[in-house]
């Protein structure tokens, strides 16, 4: 690197590109506050100590600094392309104020979104957040009905105005300092190289030094975690799903699967295969209707002990039919539940079976019904592209 390049960078940050420092400082401040809040509200419940929090704050700043170059690259590009203008320019000042307020608003609202996401999943943005953006119609309506979105937007806007007023002279300069276009290109090139260096050398979990998963999640950067999930399409199975030793798991399953109507098949101890004697009269002539209800946790259901009367119709049906009181959800997402119901598929790492390539013509409940002469239909009250439902069910006999 030549001796002229540091002069370009330092002079640029003192002049035309000064707002990069201010915007970066604002982002670092909100990230710091967010980590303190996450620890105070949720981290302590997961045995993250105060001593660990001090280490987390230090490592978190490093994570945030590594995210700043790619995060601020668009601002550098804009400042590079803006022409040298001397004197007052009302249009430029208004445009610059709008851009800075939009960025501050985004920083604040992103912190709020991360807080609520962490409260739900005890994690930074991950593959679940990616799914939220892929299927906005289904998810955002639910978010709007669940959280006080309008109040949060209003509070964010008010805080943005206050911060803009405090930093206005630093964010908006009456006369954008002149700088030769060649030197601006060198500054932009240096920023791009720094961005490539940060993205290539460091990962969002590079500083995950704790044995406590939640401590590592607080340390991580949400933006980095989101784009890593978008790039890899992975969700760490052992971190988000409880697992036990294979030998113990087989012992439990053998004990529960050995019933009076089933016979252990060859190799049962290793594969749990069983055989069943088919009913002489078949399945009968009755219609079969399975209703799958979204977000229907037992904690809201009167038949399971809730006293608020939120589910009167279900409670009435529960008295007339067979109610299972020891059944558990297979994962936390729609795709997990449908895969379990239709294919008896447990939650598997990363994507559910319905969204994976090669999920056509697999063994499923519809095959059993088809063999007994049933017509199979799947009805959904939303957009069939959600969780790949259209393709999956049409490719599996429904």
C-alpha positions as CSV (number, residue, x, y, z in Angstrom):
1,X,0.0,0.0,0.0
2,X,1.4,3.4,-0.9
3,X,1.8,6.2,1.5
4,X,-0.8,8.3,-0.4
5,X,-3.6,5.8,0.3
6,X,-3.8,6.4,4.0
7,X,-3.9,10.2,3.3
8,X,-6.9,9.6,0.9
9,X,-8.7,7.6,3.6
10,X,-8.0,10.0,6.5
11,X,-8.7,13.1,4.4
12,X,-11.9,11.5,3.0
13,X,-13.2,10.6,6.5
14,X,-12.5,14.2,7.7
15,X,-14.2,15.7,4.6
16,X,-16.6,14.2,2.0
17,X,-17.0,10.8,3.7
18,X,-17.3,12.2,7.3
19,X,-20.9,10.9,7.6
20,X,-19.6,7.4,7.4
21,X,-18.1,7.8,10.8
22,X,-21.3,9.3,12.2
23,X,-23.6,6.7,10.8
24,X,-21.2,4.0,11.9
25,X,-21.2,5.4,15.5
26,X,-25.0,5.5,15.5
27,X,-25.1,1.8,14.5
28,X,-22.5,0.8,17.0
29,X,-24.4,2.6,19.8
30,X,-27.7,0.8,19.0
31,X,-26.0,-2.6,18.8
32,X,-24.4,-2.0,22.2
33,X,-27.7,-1.0,23.8
34,X,-29.4,-4.0,22.2
35,X,-26.8,-6.5,23.6
36,X,-27.3,-5.0,27.1
37,X,-31.0,-5.3,26.8
38,X,-30.9,-8.8,25.5
39,X,-28.7,-9.9,28.4
40,X,-30.8,-8.0,31.0
41,X,-34.2,-9.3,29.8
42,X,-33.3,-12.8,28.5
43,X,-29.6,-13.6,28.9
44,X,-29.7,-14.0,32.7
45,X,-32.5,-16.5,32.4
46,X,-30.1,-18.7,30.5
47,X,-27.2,-18.4,33.0
48,X,-25.3,-15.7,31.1
49,X,-23.4,-14.0,33.9
50,X,-22.5,-10.3,34.3
51,X,-18.8,-11.2,33.8
52,X,-19.6,-12.9,30.6
53,X,-21.7,-9.9,29.5
54,X,-18.6,-7.6,29.7
55,X,-16.7,-10.1,27.4
56,X,-19.8,-10.3,25.1
57,X,-19.9,-6.5,24.8
58,X,-16.2,-6.4,23.8
59,X,-16.5,-9.2,21.3
60,X,-19.8,-7.8,20.0
61,X,-18.2,-4.5,19.1
62,X,-15.6,-6.5,17.0
63,X,-18.5,-8.3,15.2
64,X,-20.2,-5.0,14.6
65,X,-17.1,-3.4,13.3
66,X,-16.7,-6.2,10.8
67,X,-20.2,-5.7,9.6
68,X,-19.8,-1.9,9.1
69,X,-17.8,-2.0,5.9
70,X,-20.4,-3.9,3.9
71,X,-23.2,-2.1,5.7
72,X,-21.9,1.4,4.8
73,X,-20.7,0.5,1.3
74,X,-23.8,1.9,-0.4
75,X,-23.3,5.2,1.4
76,X,-19.7,5.4,0.2
77,X,-20.9,4.6,-3.4
78,X,-23.4,7.5,-3.2
79,X,-20.9,10.0,-1.8
80,X,-18.5,8.9,-4.5
81,X,-20.9,9.5,-7.4
82,X,-22.2,12.9,-6.1
83,X,-20.6,15.7,-8.1
84,X,-18.5,18.4,-6.6
85,X,-20.8,21.3,-5.9
86,X,-19.9,24.6,-4.2
87,X,-22.3,26.7,-2.2
88,X,-25.8,25.9,-0.9
89,X,-27.9,23.2,-2.5
90,X,-31.4,22.8,-1.0
91,X,-32.1,19.7,-3.0
92,X,-28.9,18.0,-1.9
93,X,-29.5,18.9,1.7
94,X,-33.1,17.6,1.7
95,X,-32.0,14.4,-0.1
96,X,-29.1,13.9,2.4
97,X,-31.5,14.4,5.4
98,X,-33.9,11.9,3.9
99,X,-31.1,9.3,3.4
100,X,-29.7,9.7,6.9
101,X,-33.1,9.6,8.6
102,X,-34.0,6.4,6.6
103,X,-30.7,4.8,7.7
104,X,-31.3,5.8,11.4
105,X,-34.9,4.6,11.2
106,X,-33.7,1.3,9.8
107,X,-31.0,0.9,12.6
108,X,-33.6,1.5,15.3
109,X,-36.3,-0.7,13.9
110,X,-33.9,-3.5,13.1
111,X,-32.9,-3.4,16.8
112,X,-36.5,-3.7,17.8
113,X,-37.2,-6.5,15.4
114,X,-34.1,-8.4,16.7
115,X,-35.3,-8.0,20.3
116,X,-38.7,-9.6,19.6
117,X,-37.1,-12.3,17.4
118,X,-34.7,-13.1,20.2
119,X,-37.6,-13.2,22.7
120,X,-39.3,-15.8,20.5
121,X,-36.3,-18.0,19.5
122,X,-33.5,-17.1,21.9
123,X,-31.3,-16.4,18.8
124,X,-30.2,-13.8,16.3
125,X,-31.8,-13.7,12.9
126,X,-31.5,-17.2,11.3
127,X,-33.2,-19.3,8.7
128,X,-36.6,-18.6,10.3
129,X,-36.1,-14.9,9.7
130,X,-35.2,-15.7,6.1
131,X,-38.5,-17.6,5.7
132,X,-40.3,-14.6,7.2
133,X,-39.1,-12.5,4.3
134,X,-39.7,-15.1,1.6
135,X,-43.4,-15.5,2.6
136,X,-44.3,-12.0,3.7
137,X,-48.1,-12.2,3.1
138,X,-48.6,-15.0,5.6
139,X,-46.0,-13.9,8.2
140,X,-46.4,-10.1,8.3
141,X,-50.2,-10.2,8.8
142,X,-49.6,-12.4,11.8
143,X,-46.9,-10.1,13.1
144,X,-49.2,-7.1,12.6
145,X,-51.9,-8.8,14.6
146,X,-49.6,-10.1,17.4
147,X,-47.4,-7.0,18.1
148,X,-48.1,-3.3,18.5
149,X,-46.5,-2.5,15.2
150,X,-48.1,0.9,14.7
151,X,-46.9,2.1,18.1
152,X,-43.4,0.8,17.5
153,X,-43.2,2.5,14.1
154,X,-44.4,5.8,15.7
155,X,-41.8,5.5,18.5
156,X,-39.1,4.7,16.0
157,X,-40.0,7.7,13.9
158,X,-39.9,10.0,16.9
159,X,-36.6,8.7,18.1
160,X,-35.2,9.1,14.5
161,X,-36.2,12.8,14.4
162,X,-34.6,13.4,17.8
163,X,-31.3,11.7,16.7
164,X,-31.4,13.5,13.4
165,X,-31.7,16.8,15.2
166,X,-28.8,16.1,17.5
167,X,-26.4,15.0,14.7
168,X,-27.8,17.2,11.9
169,X,-24.6,19.3,11.5
170,X,-22.5,16.2,11.3
171,X,-24.7,14.2,9.1
172,X,-25.6,17.0,6.7
173,X,-22.9,19.5,5.5
174,X,-24.0,22.6,3.7
175,X,-21.2,22.3,1.3
176,X,-20.1,18.8,0.4
177,X,-16.3,19.0,0.4
178,X,-14.8,18.8,-3.0
179,X,-12.6,15.9,-3.9
180,X,-11.2,14.8,-7.3
181,X,-13.1,12.0,-8.8
182,X,-9.9,9.9,-9.1
183,X,-9.3,10.2,-5.3
184,X,-13.0,9.3,-4.7
185,X,-12.6,6.1,-6.8
186,X,-9.5,5.2,-4.7
187,X,-11.5,5.7,-1.5
188,X,-14.3,3.6,-2.9
189,X,-11.8,0.9,-4.0
190,X,-10.3,0.8,-0.5
191,X,-13.8,0.4,1.0
192,X,-14.6,-2.4,-1.4
193,X,-11.3,-4.2,-0.5
194,X,-12.0,-3.8,3.2
195,X,-15.5,-5.2,2.7
196,X,-14.2,-8.3,0.8
197,X,-11.6,-8.8,3.5
198,X,-14.2,-8.7,6.3
199,X,-16.6,-11.0,4.4
200,X,-14.0,-13.5,3.4
201,X,-12.0,-13.8,6.6
202,X,-14.6,-13.6,9.3
203,X,-17.9,-15.5,9.9
204,X,-20.8,-14.5,12.1
205,X,-19.7,-17.3,14.5
206,X,-16.0,-16.6,14.4
207,X,-16.1,-15.2,18.0
208,X,-18.5,-17.8,19.4
209,X,-16.2,-18.7,22.3
210,X,-18.8,-19.6,25.0
211,X,-20.2,-23.0,25.8
212,X,-23.5,-21.3,26.4
213,X,-25.4,-21.0,23.1
214,X,-27.4,-17.9,24.2
215,X,-24.2,-16.1,25.2
216,X,-22.8,-16.7,21.7
217,X,-26.1,-15.5,20.1
218,X,-26.0,-12.2,22.1
219,X,-22.3,-11.8,20.9
220,X,-23.2,-12.4,17.3
221,X,-24.4,-9.7,14.9
222,X,-27.9,-10.0,13.6
223,X,-27.3,-8.7,10.1
224,X,-24.4,-11.1,9.6
225,X,-26.4,-14.0,11.0
226,X,-29.2,-13.3,8.6
227,X,-27.1,-13.2,5.5
228,X,-25.2,-16.3,6.6
229,X,-28.6,-18.2,6.9
230,X,-29.6,-16.8,3.5
231,X,-26.4,-18.0,1.9
232,X,-26.1,-21.4,3.5
233,X,-29.8,-22.2,4.0
234,X,-28.8,-24.0,7.2
235,X,-30.1,-24.1,10.8
236,X,-27.9,-25.8,13.4
237,X,-30.0,-28.8,14.3
238,X,-28.4,-29.7,17.6
239,X,-28.6,-26.1,18.8
240,X,-32.3,-25.7,18.2
241,X,-33.6,-29.2,18.8
242,X,-33.1,-31.3,21.9
243,X,-31.3,-34.6,21.2
244,X,-30.4,-37.7,23.2
245,X,-28.0,-40.6,22.7
246,X,-29.0,-42.9,19.8
247,X,-29.0,-46.0,22.0
248,X,-31.3,-44.5,24.5
249,X,-33.6,-43.1,21.8
250,X,-33.9,-46.6,20.2
251,X,-34.7,-48.1,23.6
252,X,-37.5,-45.6,24.2
253,X,-38.9,-46.1,20.8
254,X,-38.9,-49.9,21.0
255,X,-40.7,-49.7,24.3
256,X,-43.4,-47.4,23.0
257,X,-43.8,-49.1,19.6
258,X,-44.3,-52.6,20.8
259,X,-48.1,-52.7,21.0
260,X,-50.5,-55.6,20.8
261,X,-51.5,-54.8,17.1
262,X,-48.0,-54.7,15.7
263,X,-45.2,-57.3,15.2
264,X,-41.5,-56.6,15.2
265,X,-40.0,-57.1,11.7
266,X,-36.6,-58.3,10.8
267,X,-33.9,-56.0,12.2
268,X,-36.4,-54.3,14.5
269,X,-33.7,-53.4,17.1
270,X,-31.8,-51.4,14.5
271,X,-34.5,-49.9,12.2
272,X,-37.8,-50.2,14.3
273,X,-39.6,-51.7,11.3
274,X,-42.9,-53.4,12.2
275,X,-45.7,-55.2,10.5
276,X,-49.5,-54.8,11.1
277,X,-52.4,-57.1,10.3
278,X,-54.8,-55.2,8.1
279,X,-58.4,-54.8,9.3
280,X,-60.6,-57.4,7.7
281,X,-63.2,-54.7,6.9
282,X,-60.7,-52.2,5.7
283,X,-61.0,-48.6,6.7
284,X,-64.8,-48.5,6.2
285,X,-66.8,-46.0,4.1
286,X,-66.6,-43.0,6.3
287,X,-65.0,-39.7,5.1
288,X,-61.8,-38.7,6.8
289,X,-61.2,-35.1,7.5
290,X,-58.0,-33.9,9.2
291,X,-58.0,-30.3,10.3
292,X,-54.5,-28.7,10.8
293,X,-54.7,-25.5,12.9
294,X,-51.9,-23.0,12.8
295,X,-50.4,-21.6,16.0
296,X,-52.7,-23.6,18.2
297,X,-50.6,-24.2,21.3
298,X,-51.9,-26.2,24.2
299,X,-51.4,-23.3,26.5
300,X,-54.3,-21.5,24.8
301,X,-56.8,-24.4,24.8
302,X,-59.4,-24.9,27.5
303,X,-59.4,-28.7,27.1
304,X,-55.8,-28.7,28.2
305,X,-56.4,-26.5,31.3
306,X,-56.5,-22.9,30.1
307,X,-59.2,-20.9,31.9
308,X,-59.6,-17.9,29.5
309,X,-62.2,-19.5,27.3
310,X,-60.3,-18.9,24.0
311,X,-61.3,-22.1,22.3
312,X,-65.0,-22.9,23.1
313,X,-65.6,-24.9,19.9
314,X,-62.5,-27.0,20.2
315,X,-63.3,-27.7,23.9
316,X,-66.8,-28.8,22.9
317,X,-65.5,-31.2,20.2
318,X,-62.9,-32.5,22.7
319,X,-65.7,-33.8,24.9
320,X,-67.3,-35.6,22.0
321,X,-64.2,-37.2,20.6
322,X,-60.8,-38.7,21.5
323,X,-58.4,-36.1,23.0
324,X,-54.7,-36.8,23.1
325,X,-53.2,-35.2,26.2
326,X,-49.6,-36.3,25.7
327,X,-48.9,-35.3,22.1
328,X,-46.1,-32.8,21.2
329,X,-45.5,-30.6,18.2
330,X,-42.9,-31.7,15.7
331,X,-40.8,-28.6,15.5
332,X,-41.8,-24.9,15.6
333,X,-42.7,-24.3,11.9
334,X,-45.6,-25.1,9.7
335,X,-43.5,-27.1,7.3
336,X,-42.4,-29.4,10.3
337,X,-46.0,-30.1,11.4
338,X,-47.3,-30.9,7.9
339,X,-44.3,-33.1,7.2
340,X,-45.0,-35.0,10.4
341,X,-48.7,-35.4,9.8
342,X,-48.5,-36.4,6.1
343,X,-45.2,-38.4,6.1
344,X,-44.5,-39.3,9.7
345,X,-41.3,-37.3,9.2
346,X,-39.5,-36.0,12.3
347,X,-37.9,-32.5,12.2
348,X,-34.7,-32.9,10.2
349,X,-31.7,-30.5,10.0
350,X,-32.1,-27.3,7.8
351,X,-35.1,-27.4,5.5
352,X,-38.2,-29.5,6.1
353,X,-38.9,-32.4,3.8
354,X,-41.6,-30.5,2.0
355,X,-39.2,-27.8,0.8
356,X,-36.3,-30.2,-0.2
357,X,-35.5,-31.3,-3.7
358,X,-36.6,-34.9,-4.4
359,X,-39.7,-34.7,-2.2
360,X,-42.0,-36.0,-4.9
361,X,-43.7,-39.4,-4.6
362,X,-42.5,-40.2,-1.1
363,X,-44.3,-42.5,1.3
364,X,-47.2,-40.6,2.8
365,X,-50.6,-40.8,4.4
366,X,-52.3,-40.3,1.0
367,X,-50.8,-43.6,-0.3
368,X,-52.6,-45.5,2.4
369,X,-55.9,-43.8,1.6
370,X,-55.4,-44.3,-2.1
371,X,-54.9,-48.0,-1.6
372,X,-58.3,-48.1,0.1
373,X,-60.1,-46.3,-2.6
374,X,-60.2,-42.8,-1.2
375,X,-59.9,-39.6,-3.1
376,X,-57.3,-37.3,-1.5
377,X,-57.6,-33.5,-1.4
378,X,-55.5,-30.9,0.4
379,X,-57.2,-27.5,1.0
380,X,-55.3,-24.5,2.3
381,X,-56.7,-21.0,3.2
382,X,-53.7,-19.1,2.1
383,X,-51.2,-18.9,-0.8
384,X,-50.2,-22.4,-1.9
385,X,-46.6,-21.3,-2.6
386,X,-46.1,-20.9,1.1
387,X,-43.7,-23.7,2.3
388,X,-43.9,-25.2,-1.2
389,X,-47.3,-26.7,-0.4
390,X,-48.7,-26.6,-3.9
391,X,-45.8,-28.6,-5.4
392,X,-45.4,-31.0,-2.5
393,X,-49.0,-32.1,-2.2
394,X,-49.7,-32.2,-6.0
395,X,-46.5,-34.3,-6.4
396,X,-47.6,-36.8,-3.7
397,X,-51.1,-37.8,-4.8
398,X,-53.3,-35.0,-3.4
